[in-house]
């Protein structure tokens, strides 16, 4: 994982859960980590929901000014240059689709000097409406790039059905992920799978993930 990891994707793709796992993994490896919740669009699935856990693990949290309140005003300010210089790992969880990526675009110029140290990962989920085909997923990726004024460097296959995810569901998505890779010219960095599906761990480039983000009806 490079010094700065930017995570984008469609609403409900699982990018926030992936971002949380990245931050926790960095902390477990003894690295200083900061995670920026740049999702000023969706108030329901946010890294800010895990502030207490992050504090316990020594992970720095930067979130919108009114996150976790009923005053859901899209306002966030942070010094991206200072964070990039002071932390071993900086993870930026971007809001869904091009609307959320517009917030990232505000920091494109500030991030430009760190281009060699940035992974911008596009999270795909074949089981998510509007990105179930390689064509749809690819089109959305380019929309995000246009809004963010930045280019992705790799793809993360995070095909899942929440708590109903099985090893078969993940395995069936390999062809989908490869098709998106071919259309975009980007490598598949990881295929994410729930920790419970341990039989998938022998496959190269897999990323076992703990389920932190749950829907209100899934708790």
CORRAJO-V274560 format. One record per residue. N is the residue number from 1. SS is DSSP state (2 for helix, 1 for strand, 0 for the rest). PSI is psi in degrees with one decimal (* if undefined). D_LAST is the distance of its C-alpha to the last C-alpha in Angstrom with 1 decimal. Layout:
BEGIN
n = (N:N)
ss = (SS:SS)
psi = (PSI:PSI)
d_last = (D_LAST:D_LAST)
END
This chain:
BEGIN
n = (1:2:3:4:5:6:7:8:9:10:11:12:13:14:15:16:17:18:19:20:21:22:23:24:25:26:27:28:29:30:31:32:33:34:35:36:37:38:39:40:41:42:43:44:45:46:47:48:49:50:51:52:53:54:55:56:57:58:59:60:61:62:63:64:65:66:67:68:69:70:71:72:73:74:75:76:77:78:79:80:81:82:83:84:85:86:87:88:89:90:91:92:93:94:95:96:97:98:99:100:101:102:103:104:105:106:107:108:109:110:111:112:113:114:115:116:117:118:119:120:121:122:123:124:125:126:127:128:129:130:131:132:133:134:135:136:137:138:139:140:141:142:143:144:145:146:147:148:149:150:151:152:153:154:155:156:157:158:159:160:161:162:163:164:165:166:167:168:169:170:171:172:173:174:175:176:177:178:179:180:181:182:183:184:185:186:187:188:189:190:191:192:193:194:195:196:197:198:199:200:201:202:203:204:205:206:207:208:209:210:211:212:213:214:215:216:217:218:219)
ss = (0:0:0:1:1:1:1:1:1:0:0:0:0:0:2:2:2:2:2:2:2:2:2:2:2:2:2:2:0:0:0:0:1:1:1:1:1:1:0:0:0:0:0:0:0:0:2:2:2:2:2:2:2:2:2:2:2:0:0:1:1:1:0:0:0:0:0:0:0:0:0:0:0:0:0:0:0:0:0:2:2:2:2:2:2:2:0:0:1:1:1:1:1:1:0:0:2:2:2:2:2:2:2:2:2:0:0:2:2:2:2:2:0:0:2:2:2:1:1:1:1:1:1:1:0:0:0:0:0:0:0:0:0:2:2:2:2:2:2:2:2:2:2:2:2:2:2:2:0:0:0:0:0:1:1:1:1:0:0:0:0:2:2:2:0:0:2:2:2:2:2:0:0:2:2:2:2:2:2:2:2:2:2:2:0:0:1:1:1:1:1:1:1:1:0:0:0:2:2:2:0:0:0:0:0:1:1:1:1:0:0:0:0:0:0:2:2:2:0)
psi = (130.5:175.1:-38.0:126.6:119.8:128.7:120.4:172.8:176.3:155.4:130.2:8.7:-18.3:16.6:-35.3:-42.9:-38.8:-42.5:-43.5:-43.8:-38.6:-44.0:-43.8:-41.9:-42.9:-43.4:-39.8:-27.9:4.3:14.7:149.7:132.8:144.6:141.3:129.5:121.0:95.2:14.3:96.9:13.6:-49.5:112.7:1.3:-29.5:96.8:144.9:-25.5:-20.0:-14.1:25.7:-43.4:-43.5:-42.1:-43.0:-41.3:-34.9:1.9:22.3:127.7:137.2:127.8:122.2:164.5:150.0:-31.4:25.4:143.0:29.8:170.5:4.9:73.4:69.7:127.5:90.9:122.1:137.1:131.6:155.1:93.3:-33.9:-45.4:-43.9:-43.1:-33.0:-32.7:-22.1:148.3:-37.8:129.9:120.8:126.8:113.0:108.6:144.6:157.5:143.4:-168.6:-28.3:-45.0:-34.4:-18.9:-36.3:-38.4:-35.1:-26.4:-24.6:7.0:-44.5:-40.3:-32.0:-17.9:-41.7:-15.9:17.0:-35.2:-15.8:19.1:131.7:121.3:107.2:130.8:113.4:125.4:147.2:105.8:-25.4:9.9:132.5:138.4:-4.5:29.8:-10.0:152.7:-34.9:-44.8:-44.7:-40.2:-43.6:-42.8:-37.4:-43.0:-32.8:-40.6:-43.9:-39.9:-39.7:-34.8:-16.7:34.4:158.1:141.7:154.5:-19.2:168.5:144.0:117.8:108.5:39.4:124.7:164.4:43.6:-135.5:-11.4:5.2:135.1:168.5:-35.7:-40.8:-43.9:-45.9:-38.4:-14.5:-5.4:-43.9:-39.7:-47.7:-40.2:-35.3:-42.6:-39.9:-44.4:-39.0:-32.9:-18.1:14.5:145.5:155.5:108.4:-46.3:151.7:118.1:139.9:150.5:146.0:-30.5:-22.8:61.7:-21.7:-13.9:-6.6:-18.7:-14.8:139.9:151.3:37.3:157.1:102.8:132.2:138.6:142.6:103.3:-42.4:121.6:147.0:160.5:-27.9:6.3:22.3:*)
d_last = (30.6:32.9:33.0:31.2:28.4:27.5:24.5:24.7:23.4:22.4:19.4:16.4:18.4:16.1:18.7:16.6:14.7:18.2:19.7:17.5:18.4:22.0:22.1:20.7:23.2:26.0:25.4:25.4:28.7:30.2:30.3:30.0:27.2:26.3:23.7:24.4:21.7:24.1:21.7:23.4:22.4:18.6:16.9:13.3:13.0:15.2:16.4:17.1:13.6:14.5:17.8:17.7:16.9:19.7:22.0:21.6:22.5:25.3:24.0:25.4:23.2:24.8:22.9:24.2:25.9:23.5:20.2:17.3:19.7:20.7:23.8:22.6:26.0:26.5:28.3:28.3:31.2:31.5:34.4:33.6:37.0:36.5:33.1:34.4:37.4:35.8:32.7:32.7:29.7:28.7:25.6:25.4:22.3:23.9:22.6:22.4:25.7:29.1:28.1:25.9:28.6:31.1:29.8:30.4:33.9:34.8:34.7:36.4:39.8:38.6:36.8:39.9:41.7:38.9:38.8:39.7:36.8:34.1:31.8:30.4:27.8:26.9:23.5:23.7:21.4:23.5:20.8:20.3:22.5:25.7:25.7:26.0:29.7:31.4:33.5:30.6:28.9:32.2:33.1:30.0:30.6:34.1:32.9:30.6:33.6:35.9:33.7:33.1:36.8:35.6:35.6:32.9:33.9:31.6:28.8:25.5:24.3:20.5:20.4:17.0:14.9:11.5:10.2:13.4:15.6:18.6:21.7:23.7:21.8:22.4:25.9:26.7:26.1:28.8:31.6:29.7:29.2:32.9:34.0:32.3:33.9:37.3:37.1:36.2:38.2:35.3:34.2:30.8:29.9:26.7:24.7:21.2:19.5:16.4:17.6:17.2:19.9:22.6:25.4:25.2:26.1:29.8:30.0:31.5:29.6:26.1:23.3:20.6:17.4:14.4:11.0:10.3:9.5:6.3:6.8:6.1:5.9:3.8:0.0)
END
